[in-house]
Amino acid sequence: MSLLSEFREFAVKGNMIDMATGIIIGAAFNKIVDSLVNDIIMPPLGFLIGGVDFKHLYFNLGPTAYASMEEAIKAGAPIIRYGIFINTLVDFLIVSFTIFVTIKLINRLRAANNPEQEIS
């Protein structure tokens, strides 16, 4: 079977449409998670630990001091933006947990439809 005919079979079976739909839904879900982290979770967390806004936390690696991360970025200073990394890490944990719960739910539904399959 040639590569072109395999691709045609793949596309006709609907796999491409399923994959594209998953990517679009994933991108929309990513926006929701970003908003959840940046607008709902991180502000109270920052408040609880003393009014810290995580997205503005950084280490300046250069010799010049800057009043803000924005000033350091404009000056082209070498910085490590660890606050943004913390936000990204929380995003990842939320997405990972959501996927885990979704897969557990799907496995339970499959097990309910197939009684001899063990529930994981």
C-alpha positions in Angstrom: 0.0 0.0 0.0 1.5 3.3 -1.0 1.9 6.3 1.4 -0.6 8.3 -0.5 -3.3 5.6 -0.4 -2.6 5.1 3.3 -3.0 8.8 3.9 -6.3 8.9 1.9 -7.6 5.9 4.0 -6.6 7.7 7.2 -8.3 11.0 6.1 -11.5 9.3 4.8 -11.9 7.3 8.1 -12.4 10.6 9.9 -9.3 10.4 12.0 -8.1 13.7 10.7 -11.4 15.4 11.6 -11.3 13.8 15.0 -7.7 14.9 15.5 -8.4 18.5 14.3 -11.5 18.7 16.6 -9.3 17.5 19.5 -6.7 20.1 18.8 -9.3 22.9 18.6 -10.9 21.9 21.8 -7.5 21.5 23.4 -6.6 25.1 22.4 -9.8 26.4 23.8 -9.4 24.4 27.0 -5.8 25.9 27.3 -7.3 29.4 27.3 -9.7 28.4 30.1 -6.9 26.9 32.2 -4.7 30.0 31.6 -7.5 32.2 32.8 -8.3 29.9 35.8 -4.6 30.0 36.8 -3.9 33.7 36.1 -7.2 35.2 37.1 -8.6 32.9 39.8 -5.9 30.8 41.5 -2.8 32.9 41.5 -4.2 36.2 42.8 -5.5 34.8 46.1 -2.4 32.6 46.4 -0.2 35.7 46.0 -2.3 37.6 48.5 -2.0 34.8 51.0 1.8 34.9 50.8 2.1 38.7 51.1 0.7 40.4 48.0 3.0 38.7 45.5 2.1 38.7 41.8 3.8 35.6 40.5 4.0 36.7 36.9 6.3 39.6 37.9 8.8 37.5 39.9 12.2 37.2 38.3 15.9 36.9 39.0 18.2 39.6 37.5 21.4 38.0 36.3 23.0 41.3 35.2 24.9 43.9 37.3 22.2 46.6 36.8 19.2 46.8 39.1 15.8 47.4 37.6 12.6 48.6 39.3 10.4 46.0 37.4 10.7 43.0 35.2 9.3 45.1 32.3 12.2 47.6 32.6 14.7 44.7 32.7 13.1 43.2 29.6 13.1 46.5 27.7 16.8 47.0 28.6 17.6 43.5 27.3 18.9 42.4 30.7 19.5 38.7 31.3 16.7 37.6 33.6 15.1 34.4 34.8 11.3 34.8 34.9 10.6 32.1 37.5 7.1 33.6 38.3 5.9 32.8 34.8 7.3 29.3 35.2 5.3 28.9 38.4 2.1 29.9 36.5 3.0 27.5 33.7 3.6 24.7 36.2 0.2 25.3 37.8 -1.3 25.2 34.3 0.3 21.9 33.6 -0.9 20.4 36.9 -4.5 21.5 36.3 -4.4 20.1 32.7 -2.8 16.8 33.8 -5.3 16.3 36.6 -8.2 17.1 34.3 -6.9 14.6 31.7 -6.4 12.0 34.5 -10.0 12.5 35.8 -11.4 12.3 32.2 -9.6 9.1 31.4 -10.7 7.6 34.7 -14.3 8.5 33.8 -14.0 7.1 30.3 -12.5 3.8 31.7 -15.4 3.5 34.2 -18.0 4.1 31.5 -16.3 1.5 29.3 -16.2 -1.0 32.2 -19.9 -0.4 32.8 -20.7 -1.3 29.2 -18.3 -4.3 29.4 -18.9 -6.1 32.7 -15.9 -8.5 32.4 -13.5 -5.6 32.0 -11.9 -4.6 35.4 -12.4 -1.0 36.6 -9.0 0.7 37.1 
